[in-house]
């Protein structure tokens, strides 16, 4: 079980029967608004309240890596493009939809919806 705290800490709870162990996986120093697993469960996308997107690879137990940084408009949401875990799609508050290459954060495509986007 992965979850985040208000302070931007990613936690992992390993639960086995009635026993559990808690581990701090990453501290990104920004409140995390959403956590999304890749379809093959090898990568987590962490989207912050400030609009920054990080990747975290549970099998490598390393630090979260900043993939996308909020520019003129904050990233509101992000998710993986399936199949696989090489690409993600994001949407900004201003309505810009972008496709990203996860390996190096390269923006591959953009589409402006010309509307303001909200999460419900």
Secondary structure as GFF3:
##gff-version 3
##sequence-region A 1 120
A	DSSP	beta_strand	2	4	.	.	.	ID=ss1
A	DSSP	beta_strand	9	16	.	.	.	ID=ss2
A	DSSP	beta_strand	19	27	.	.	.	ID=ss3
A	DSSP	beta_strand	32	37	.	.	.	ID=ss4
A	DSSP	beta_strand	44	48	.	.	.	ID=ss5
A	DSSP	beta_strand	53	56	.	.	.	ID=ss6
A	DSSP	three_ten_helix	58	60	.	.	.	ID=ss7
A	DSSP	beta_strand	65	68	.	.	.	ID=ss8
A	DSSP	beta_strand	75	80	.	.	.	ID=ss9
A	DSSP	beta_strand	87	92	.	.	.	ID=ss10
A	DSSP	beta_strand	96	101	.	.	.	ID=ss11
A	DSSP	beta_strand	106	112	.	.	.	ID=ss12
###
